[in-house]
Amino acid sequence: MMVLMEINKGDPTAVDERKKAILDVPILDITQESEFLAEAILREGLIPERFGEDSLHIALASVNGMDYLLTWNFRHLNNALTKTHIERFVEKQGYIPPVVCSPDELLGDSA
């Protein structure tokens, strides 16, 4: 649901393109389990409190066993130091963390 709200922001043409891009992507429900993990990520200081939605993105992907979490956020999600700390913490909580990367990193030259 969070992604749906995010992709509806901005330029209408870009919104339409983003909607088409996720047609076959499963929508993950926010559960109590994912909320608990997101809160734990914030308590650990792994994601700044004001970006709580990002901790929920990580938690949802982890709880649901997603392989990848795509983001353009290089400040506090997709950077080597942050990713390492988040991965270790998520693993300690009993989950396999997703690979956090940008769409370009995932698709390489095939995009």
SULWOKA-V343533 format. One record per helix or strand of 3 or more residues. SS is the DSSP state (@ for helix, = for strand). FROM is the first residue (numbers start at 1). LEN is the number of residues. Records with the same first field share a line. If there is no record, write none. Layout:
BEGIN
SS: FROM-LEN ; FROM-LEN
END
This chain:
BEGIN
@: 2-6 ; 12-10 ; 32-12 ; 49-15 ; 80-13 ; 103-8
=: 68-3 ; 99-3
END
